[in-house]
Amino acid sequence: MKKILFFLLVFFSFTRIVFSENGVANCDLCGYCPPNPPPSTWEKCQKCIYPNASSDYTSGETLKISGSDEGAPPTPFPGHQYTMLGCIGTNLSSFRQEGAAAGVVQTLLNIVFSMVGGVAFLFLIYGSFIIITSQASPERLNYGKKIIAGAIVGAIFSISSVFLINLLASGVLKIPGFQ
């Protein structure tokens, strides 16, 4: 029953976004669905995937569908994808360009290792909170120490893996695109 409800939810939300009339979509890929106002991140998204469109959302340029494909979503600028992490370039149609694949790998590594560092910092704060609120309870004190030790070991592992990957990619293998 849950699978059916999930399928119906996905199907109806997809049809709400995709089905259109007269070459104009109901919603653009940045979340603007007339007559509602656009979301707060609409301007950044519009600059990323609709750079040639007007910054005035009421013009409806981001809702236009190129071609005669009825029911298609609006046409974004090729080679860009807007995510919660910001605008990411995805234009890798030609891997003959020197450093194209390494640039994508470097971007993904930067994102992953930044997230790992953030999680390690949050665990340091959590472990410190456990120790501070332990009220001299040996079990809670040891638990907090283990959390802090794990966060420090994880951060050291993450930093050393970034160093090792960059050393191997740029120094040993001389892959273009790595810094």
Buried (B, 14 or more C-beta within 10 A) or exposed (E): EEEEEEEEEEEEEEEEBBEBEEBEBBBBBBBBBBEEEBEEBBEEBBBBBBEEBEEEBEEBBBBBBEEEEEEBBBBBBEEBBBEEEEBBEEEEEEEEEEEBBBBBBBBEBEBEBEEBBEBBEEBBEBBBEBBEEBEEEEEBBEBBBEBBEBBBEBBEEBBEBBEEBBEEBBEEEEBEBBE
